Amino acid sequence: MRTGRHWVSIESVRRDLGEDRGPAPGAIPQQRSAADAYRVSDDQLRRARLVVARNSDDPDDLRQLLDMLGLISAHPDQPPPVSR
């Protein structure tokens, strides 16, 4: 993926965040329910915000990207759309 200033890959984001690679290749993941597929944890939300912040050009760009991705809420007393 190309951002405003440089190339970003999933591997580079994982490396930057110190994310574990997860189960070994070929390992069978645990079964998930339909509700799990749409649930976003607080940690996932924090990491997504960090990735967007690292790749935005300025505060206005950051605010716009976070809003478009549903990572911030228009109302401070409500959770962001991805957490609802």
N, C-alpha and C positions, 0 to 999 in steps of 0.2 A: 504494500500500500504506500502511496506517495502522499506525504503531507506537505504543508507549506514550505518546509525547509529541508527535509531529508526523508529518506526511505525508512519505513517502519514495517517490521515483520512481526508475526505472532511470536516467533522465537525471541526477538529482541525485547519485546514487551515482557514476556515471561522472565527473561534474564534480568531486566531492569527491576521488576517487582519481586524477584527472588522466588518466583512461583515454582513449586515442585512440578515435575513432569507427570505426576500421577501414577496410575498403575502401569506395569510393564506392558510393552506392546503385546497384543494377543490376549491380555487378561480380560475376563468378562466383567463388565461393570455391574453394580447392583441394579436391580430393577427399580425404576422410578414411577411414581404415580403421575397422572395428568396434572395434578396440582403442583407437583415438584418442577415440572417443565417450565412453569411460568413464575416460579418463586425466585426472587433475587435476595440473597443474604446481604446483611449490612457490610460484610467484608467485600463482596462482589461489587456493591455500590461504591464503596470507598476506592477500590482498585480501578473501576471504570472512570471515576472522576479524576483520579491521578493520571491515567493514560491520556484523557482528553486535555487535562491541564498542561501536561508536558508537550503536547503537540499543537496547542493553540498559539496563535500569533500575538494576541493581546487580550486584555480583560473582556472587551466587547465580543471578540471571537469566542472566548471561553464561555461566556454567559449564553451566547446564541447556540453553541454546540451542545452544552449541557441541557438547555431547554428543549432543543430538537430531539435529543436522545431520551428525554424523560428522566434525566438524572437529577433535576432540581424541581421543586414545586413552586408554582406561582403564589401559593399561600403558605406562609411560614408555619402555620399550625397544622398543616397536612403533610403526609409523607410524599415523596416524589412519585410520579406515575408508575415507575418500574417496581415500586415496593408495595403497591396497592393490591 
